[in-house]
């Protein structure tokens, strides 16, 4: 449990309690098995849907609980505290719906968001390609206008929820002569002719979440599926999407840090060496103190950034990059130190702490590596103060 009172509302505390209860009762008992089998958590996704957790952060007019990012990070954190893979499935669905929510036409929002909020449709976001990830402007997938349709060709890789999601927000080049301004965003639906899936990646961590290649071979997409109804806004939509989604990655990292910290603290209290609980040794106490303090610092920055987004402040790119970078670095440090406290047992699969270390690593990589986040932070800093 957090050591700091963040003055969450009564509704947010209820959401936190509900999500924790689901995580403890419906996720924790199956966490190790899902990881070992690399099995998509279909039953858990259904439970989250039945509990209306996919309606968090979607406006009420589209069947959601309300457009609150703070609510979303609170829920994501509680899921990640128990299982990072399930939290990736959950958070990635919101990543996939964000282009529609942020840039979609009213018709597109009315068509897609209610079923997403109801948990009927899972989402995914298709940006990354072999030569385009951190460099979002380097995509090669093309979309050519053909009457009332666009014909999409190309592929995407490392797509979370790939193959299991029904709705995909995809970036493609509509005019290669315009650079980033020639990139557009489209909604694709699973089952469209020519839209297939490649290999499922075998990963170090978050193994119950599906990570697949998306393949587009002359996929015929109605012009009504062009997000925003106009070409050329895909790149700016991507930047806006990441500004809103990176706190979700931070929430995964904070949740996993909390989960690893709790396991390490409990173990240190139980483990006997030299006739004493190892929690009585100053070296262990200081490790736990640093782990707890950094986790709370990351959580504080996370909630503050989410509140900025909810207030619709304009300059959120820097804070969003900061919280993603800081929280994921903290998550990795805390999980690694938790393994250290467990000693040799921490390196075995008999104890769940090694899974936190494997799972949290991805938060330093996806949705923009932490090296890219540092560049974003620095550019925002220079823009603000170097006049």
C-alpha positions in Angstrom: 0.0 0.0 0.0 1.1 3.6 -0.7 2.6 5.5 2.3 1.4 8.8 0.9 -2.2 10.1 0.9 -2.9 11.4 -2.6 -6.4 12.7 -1.8 -8.0 10.5 -4.4 -11.8 11.0 -4.7 -14.2 8.5 -3.2 -14.9 7.2 -6.7 -11.3 6.7 -7.4 -10.7 4.9 -4.2 -13.6 2.6 -5.0 -12.1 2.0 -8.5 -8.8 1.2 -6.9 -10.3 -1.2 -4.4 -12.4 -3.0 -7.1 -9.4 -3.4 -9.4 -7.2 -4.7 -6.6 -9.8 -7.2 -5.6 -10.1 -8.4 -9.2 -6.3 -8.6 -9.5 -5.9 -10.6 -6.3 -8.8 -13.0 -6.9 -8.9 -13.4 -10.7 -5.3 -12.7 -11.9 -2.8 -13.6 -9.2 -3.8 -17.3 -9.0 -3.2 -17.7 -12.8 -0.2 -15.4 -13.2 2.6 -18.0 -13.2 0.7 -20.4 -15.5 -0.2 -17.7 -18.0 3.5 -16.6 -18.1 4.8 -20.1 -18.6 2.3 -21.0 -21.3 2.5 -17.6 -22.9 -1.2 -17.7 -23.0 -3.4 -14.7 -23.8 -5.6 -14.0 -20.7 -9.0 -14.2 -22.4 -11.0 -15.0 -19.3 -9.4 -12.2 -17.4 -10.1 -9.7 -20.2 -13.8 -10.8 -20.0 -13.8 -10.3 -16.2 -12.3 -6.8 -16.6 -14.9 -6.0 -19.2 -17.8 -7.3 -17.0 -16.5 -5.0 -14.3 -16.6 -2.0 -16.7 -12.9 -1.4 -16.4 -12.5 -0.9 -20.2 -14.9 2.0 -19.9 -12.4 4.0 -17.7 -11.1 7.1 -19.5 -13.8 7.1 -22.2 -16.3 9.9 -22.2 -19.8 9.2 -20.7 -21.5 10.1 -24.0 -19.8 7.0 -25.6 -20.7 4.7 -22.7 -17.6 5.3 -20.6 -17.1 6.3 -17.0 -15.6 9.7 -18.0 -12.5 11.1 -19.6 -10.1 10.8 -16.6 -6.6 9.6 -17.2 -6.0 9.6 -13.4 -8.7 7.0 -13.1 -7.0 4.9 -15.8 -3.6 5.0 -14.2 -5.0 4.1 -10.8 -6.6 1.0 -12.4 -3.6 0.1 -14.5 -1.3 0.4 -11.5 -3.4 -2.1 -9.5 -3.4 -4.7 -12.3 0.4 -4.3 -12.8 1.0 -4.7 -9.1 0.0 -8.3 -9.6 0.8 -9.0 -13.3 2.7 -6.9 -15.8 1.5 -8.9 -18.8 -2.2 -8.4 -18.0 -1.6 -4.7 -17.4 0.1 -4.5 -20.9 -3.0 -6.0 -22.5 -5.2 -3.5 -20.6 -3.2 -0.4 -21.2 -2.5 -1.2 -24.9 -6.2 -1.3 -25.6 -6.4 2.3 -24.4 -3.4 3.2 -26.6 -5.2 1.8 -29.6 -8.4 3.8 -29.0 -6.6 7.1 -28.3 -6.2 8.1 -32.0 -10.0 7.7 -32.4 -10.7 9.6 -29.2 -8.2 12.4 -29.8 -8.6 12.9 -33.6 -11.6 10.9 -34.8 -14.7 12.3 -36.3 -17.9 12.3 -34.2 -19.2 9.5 -36.5 -16.1 7.4 -35.8 -16.3 7.9 -32.1 -20.0 6.9 -32.0 -19.2 3.9 -34.2 -16.3 2.5 -32.2 -16.1 3.8 -28.7 -19.3 2.3 -27.1 -18.3 -1.3 -28.0 -14.7 -0.6 -26.8 -16.1 0.8 -23.5 -18.3 -2.2 -23.1 -15.3 -4.5 -23.4 -16.7 -6.1 -26.6 -13.7 -5.0 -28.7 -10.1 -4.9 -27.7 -7.8 -2.4 -29.4 -4.2 -2.2 -30.7 -2.0 0.6 -32.1 0.0 0.0 -35.2 3.0 2.2 -35.6 6.2 0.2 -35.3 7.9 -1.2 -38.3 11.4 -2.8 -38.8 12.8 0.6 -39.7 10.4 2.8 -37.7 9.8 2.8 -34.0 11.4 5.6 -32.1 11.5 7.4 -35.5 7.7 7.5 -36.1 8.2 9.5 -39.3 10.1 6.6 -40.9 7.2 4.3 -41.6 6.9 2.5 -45.0 3.3 1.2 -44.9 1.3 2.9 -47.6 -2.3 3.8 -48.1 -3.4 4.8 -51.7 -6.7 6.4 -52.4 -8.9 4.4 -54.8 -12.3 5.8 -55.2 -14.2 5.5 -51.9 -11.5 3.3 -50.4 -7.8 3.3 -49.5 -5.6 0.3 -50.4 -3.1 -0.4 -47.6 0.1 -2.4 -48.1 2.9 -3.0 -45.7 3.5 -4.5 -42.2 3.9 -3.6 -38.6 5.9 -5.4 -35.9 5.9 -5.7 -32.1 2.2 -4.8 -31.9 0.8 -5.5 -28.4 -2.6 -7.2 -28.6 -1.9 -8.0 -32.2 -4.2 -10.8 -33.4 -6.4 -10.7 -30.3 -7.7 -7.1 -30.7 -10.6 -6.4 -33.0 -9.9 -2.7 -33.6 -6.5 -1.4 -34.9 -5.4 2.2 -35.3 -2.9 2.1 -38.1 -0.4 4.7 -39.4 0.3 4.7 -43.1 1.9 7.0 -45.7 -0.6 8.7 -48.0 1.8 11.2 -49.6 5.5 10.2 -49.4 6.6 13.7 -50.7 5.3 15.5 -47.6 7.4 13.7 -45.0 5.7 13.5 -41.6 2.8 15.6 -43.0 2.1 12.8 -45.5 1.3 10.3 -42.8 -2.4 9.4 -42.1 -4.2 7.3 -39.5 -6.8 4.6 -40.2 -9.1 2.3 -38.3 -8.8 -1.3 -39.4 -10.9 -4.2 -38.2 -9.9 -7.7 -37.7 -11.2 -9.9 -40.5 -10.8 -7.3 -43.3 -9.6 -9.0 -46.5 -5.8 -8.9 -46.8 -5.3 -8.1 -43.1 -3.4 -11.0 -41.6 -1.1 -11.7 -38.7 2.5 -12.9 -38.7 4.5 -14.6 -36.0 3.8 -14.2 -32.3 6.9 -13.0 -30.6 8.5 -15.1 -27.8 9.4 -12.5 -25.2 11.5 -12.1 -22.1 8.5 -10.7 -20.1 4.9 -9.7 -20.3 4.5 -13.1 -21.9 0.8 -13.5 -21.6 0.2 -10.4 -23.8 0.3 -11.1 -27.5 3.0 -9.3 -29.5 2.5 -10.0 -33.2 3.3 -8.8 -36.7 0.5 -7.2 -38.7 0.5 -7.8 -42.5 -1.4 -5.7 -45.0 -1.8 -7.0 -48.5 -4.1 -4.8 -50.6 -6.4 -4.2 -47.6 -9.4 -2.3 -48.9 -10.4 0.3 -46.2 -13.4 2.5 -46.6 -12.6 6.3 -46.7 -14.9 6.6 -43.6 -12.1 4.8 -41.7 -9.6 7.6 -42.3 -9.2 9.0 -38.7 -10.3 12.6 -38.5 -11.7 12.4 -42.1 -8.6 14.0 -43.6 -5.1 13.0 -44.7 -1.9 14.1 -43.2 -2.8 14.3 -39.5 -1.4 10.9 -38.6 1.9 12.1 -37.3 0.5 14.8 -35.1 -2.1 12.3 -33.9 0.7 9.9 -33.0 2.5 12.6 -30.9 -0.7 13.4 -29.1 -1.5 9.8 -28.5 1.9 9.2 -26.9 1.6 12.3 -24.7 -1.6 10.7 -23.3 -0.5 7.1 -23.3 3.0 7.3 -21.7 1.6 7.9 -18.2 -0.1 4.5 -18.8 3.3 2.9 -19.2 4.5 4.7 -16.1 1.5 3.3 -14.2 2.5 -0.2 -15.3 6.0 0.5 -14.0 4.8 2.0 -10.7 2.5 -1.0 -10.2 5.2 -3.5 -10.8 7.6 -1.6 -8.5 5.0 -1.7 -5.8 4.4 -5.4 -6.3 8.1 -6.2 -6.2 8.6 -4.0 -3.1 5.8 -5.8 -1.2 7.3 -9.2 -2.0 10.8 -8.1 -1.0 9.6 -6.6 2.3 7.6 -9.7 3.2 10.5 -12.0 2.4 13.0 -9.9 4.3 10.8 -10.2 7.4 10.6 -14.0 7.0 14.1 -14.9 5.9 16.5 -15.9 8.7 20.3 -15.5 8.4 22.8 -15.4 11.2 20.0 -16.1 13.5 18.1 -13.0 12.6 15.4 -11.8 10.2 17.3 -10.1 7.3 15.0 -7.1 7.7 16.9 -6.3 10.9 20.1 -5.7 8.9 20.7 -2.1 8.1 21.9 -2.8 4.6 18.5 -4.5 3.7 16.6 -1.7 5.5 18.3 0.9 3.5 17.6 -0.9 0.2 13.9 -1.2 1.1 13.8 2.5 2.2 15.2 3.6 -1.2 12.9 1.3 -3.1 9.9 2.6 -1.3 10.9 6.2 -1.6 11.6 6.0 -5.3 8.3 4.2 -5.9 6.4 6.9 -4.1 8.3 9.6 -6.1 7.3 7.9 -9.3 3.7 7.6 -8.2 3.6 11.3 -7.2 4.9 12.4 -10.6 2.5 9.9 -12.3 -0.6 11.3 -10.6 0.5 14.9 -11.1 1.0 14.3 -14.8 -2.3 12.5 -15.2 -4.0 15.4 -13.5 -2.4 17.8 -15.9 -3.8 15.8 -18.8 -7.2 15.8 -17.2 -7.1 19.6 -16.8 -6.4 19.7 -20.6 -3.2 21.6 -20.1 -1.4 22.3 -23.4 2.2 21.5 -22.7 2.1 17.9 -21.5 4.8 16.4 -23.8 7.7 17.1 -21.4 6.0 15.8 -18.2 4.6 12.8 -20.1 8.1 11.9 -21.2 9.5 12.5 -17.7 7.1 10.2 -16.0 7.5 7.4 -18.5 11.3 7.6 -18.3 11.5 8.1 -14.5 8.9 5.5 -13.5 10.2 2.8 -15.8 13.8 3.3 -14.6 12.5 3.2 -11.0 10.5 0.1 -11.8 13.5 -1.7 -13.2 15.7 -0.7 -10.2 13.2 -1.7 -7.6 12.5 -5.1 -9.3 16.2 -5.8 -9.6 16.8 -5.0 -6.0 13.9 -7.1 -5.0 15.5 -10.1 -6.7 18.8 -9.3 -4.9 17.0 -9.3 -1.5 15.6 -12.7 -2.3 19.1 -13.9 -3.0 19.4 -17.2 -4.8 15.7 -17.9 -4.5 15.0 -14.7 -6.4 16.7 -16.1 -9.4 14.4 -19.1 -9.5 10.9 -19.4 -10.9 9.7 -20.8 -7.6 9.2 -17.3 -6.4 7.3 -14.6 -8.4 9.8 -11.8 -7.9 11.9 -12.7 -11.0 8.8 -12.2 -13.2 8.5 -8.6 -12.1 12.1 -8.0 -13.2 11.4 -9.6 -16.6 8.0 -7.8 -17.0 9.0 -4.3 -16.0 12.0 -4.2 -18.5 9.7 -3.5 -21.4 8.5 -0.2 -19.9 11.9 1.2 -20.5 11.6 0.3 -24.2 8.1 0.5 -25.6 6.2 3.7 -26.5 9.5 5.4 -27.0 12.8 4.2 -25.4 14.0 6.1 -22.4 16.8 7.5 -24.5 14.2 9.1 -26.7 12.3 10.3 -23.7 15.4 12.1 -22.5 15.7 13.8 -25.9 12.0 14.9 -25.7 12.5 16.3 -22.2 15.7 18.2 -23.2 14.0 19.7 -26.3 11.1 20.9 -24.2 13.5 22.3 -21.6 15.5 24.1 -24.2 12.4 25.4 -25.9 11.1 26.8 -22.6 14.3 28.4 -21.2 16.8 29.0 -24.0 15.6 32.2 -25.5 
